[in-house]
């Protein structure tokens, strides 16, 4: 009997689900492709038609993990929101997505983080993409006169430093009680209202910080 | 021959050094008190005269680790520095101490962090103490009119969120390139100039962030 026509996306999703079931039980182990094939009742050669290498499988799993984050970032960046709201939503929407996943299955969430640590070269591209989107929003804010006296790269670094507990998934877990939407809003406001390279103290009479370097 | 009079602090330091040598080589293992005694050419019963339990030894080691941090915090809190500079120094001096230790022996530094994770009940007290000192400075700033509209606890949480990469030793390592003194100064300025609970939008015409909660 001829094998029925199968939607490749359905097969891929079946393999992803099987992989999640395996790591959910056994932790951040290297996934064995033959075991994965067996879990889906497929031959190993059939699995390799979908994912020619184990690396290709990991990359596809990362892509599946990050897809909603990329969609959220693209939607926010291309929106007509005021720039302050845009930066808030840029972080808030991803924070919400991470929290939801953590709440659904905190152990699987942590296992994903460990797998990410082990395949950093795959994750790196997604972090660079997020930085690119963030640079777009920060650039927009600078055009409106925010972050006076700072270079784009410096403004990016500083915003990144100040929002870590809302971005870094491990910090988000550790600081669960305070890394809230409401506090994120206050932090974003502090960034917009307070982040600028100061004029010399003599110019405005303000107490400036001395940095011994 | 009568045993010569020995300074107990010298013996304790010798035991601490021996323990550091052991964990530096073997990682965050549970320290074996008889091995420690042997490393110092002491009898185990003699070691127990200094540290009656293994827990007492760990607590004393934590005390030794944190002593310079506490001294720095106390000095800053009791200083006559302007409050903004005070908050900066509160973080900057500890950041410098951590960086120095990390540079002297990064592996031992990381091992200390792991030991801290395993003896969290010992570390907790030091974190509470740091929070107490920080509350003193934040309270002082509030008396000067900063952080308008925020409760002390909320201001504390928010400052804590915004300075994590300068405080959390693991973040400090991960963000080594940007968690600098100069950036800390800009973050502290942003905190002082920008952190406040906003008046309703209608009152000042500003775009306020909407938080869906």
Boltz contact constraints between the chains, C-beta under 6 A:
constraints:
  - contact:
      token1: [A, 82]
      token2: [B, 207]
      max_distance: 6.0
  - contact:
      token1: [A, 84]
      token2: [B, 207]
      max_distance: 6.0
  - contact:
      token1: [A, 88]
      token2: [B, 209]
      max_distance: 6.0
  - contact:
      token1: [A, 157]
      token2: [B, 178]
      max_distance: 6.0
  - contact:
      token1: [A, 158]
      token2: [B, 183]
      max_distance: 6.0
  - contact:
      token1: [A, 158]
      token2: [B, 186]
      max_distance: 6.0
  - contact:
      token1: [A, 161]
      token2: [B, 165]
      max_distance: 6.0
  - contact:
      token1: [A, 161]
      token2: [B, 178]
      max_distance: 6.0
  - contact:
      token1: [A, 162]
      token2: [B, 162]
      max_distance: 6.0
  - contact:
      token1: [A, 162]
      token2: [B, 187]
      max_distance: 6.0
  - contact:
      token1: [A, 164]
      token2: [B, 164]
      max_distance: 6.0
  - contact:
      token1: [A, 164]
      token2: [B, 165]
      max_distance: 6.0
  - contact:
      token1: [A, 165]
      token2: [B, 161]
      max_distance: 6.0
  - contact:
      token1: [A, 165]
      token2: [B, 164]
      max_distance: 6.0
  - contact:
      token1: [A, 178]
      token2: [B, 157]
      max_distance: 6.0
  - contact:
      token1: [A, 178]
      token2: [B, 161]
      max_distance: 6.0
  - contact:
      token1: [A, 181]
      token2: [B, 211]
      max_distance: 6.0
  - contact:
      token1: [A, 182]
      token2: [B, 211]
      max_distance: 6.0
  - contact:
      token1: [A, 183]
      token2: [B, 158]
      max_distance: 6.0
  - contact:
      token1: [A, 185]
      token2: [B, 209]
      max_distance: 6.0
  - contact:
      token1: [A, 185]
      token2: [B, 211]
      max_distance: 6.0
  - contact:
      token1: [A, 186]
      token2: [B, 158]
      max_distance: 6.0
  - contact:
      token1: [A, 187]
      token2: [B, 162]
      max_distance: 6.0
  - contact:
      token1: [A, 190]
      token2: [B, 190]
      max_distance: 6.0
  - contact:
      token1: [A, 190]
      token2: [B, 194]
      max_distance: 6.0
  - contact:
      token1: [A, 190]
      token2: [B, 195]
      max_distance: 6.0
  - contact:
      token1: [A, 193]
      token2: [B, 194]
      max_distance: 6.0
  - contact:
      token1: [A, 194]
      token2: [B, 190]
      max_distance: 6.0
  - contact:
      token1: [A, 194]
      token2: [B, 193]
      max_distance: 6.0
  - contact:
      token1: [A, 194]
      token2: [B, 194]
      max_distance: 6.0
  - contact:
      token1: [A, 195]
      token2: [B, 190]
      max_distance: 6.0
  - contact:
      token1: [A, 207]
      token2: [B, 82]
      max_distance: 6.0
  - contact:
      token1: [A, 207]
      token2: [B, 84]
      max_distance: 6.0
  - contact:
      token1: [A, 209]
      token2: [B, 88]
      max_distance: 6.0
  - contact:
      token1: [A, 209]
      token2: [B, 185]
      max_distance: 6.0
  - contact:
      token1: [A, 211]
      token2: [B, 181]
      max_distance: 6.0
  - contact:
      token1: [A, 211]
      token2: [B, 182]
      max_distance: 6.0
  - contact:
      token1: [A, 211]
      token2: [B, 185]
      max_distance: 6.0
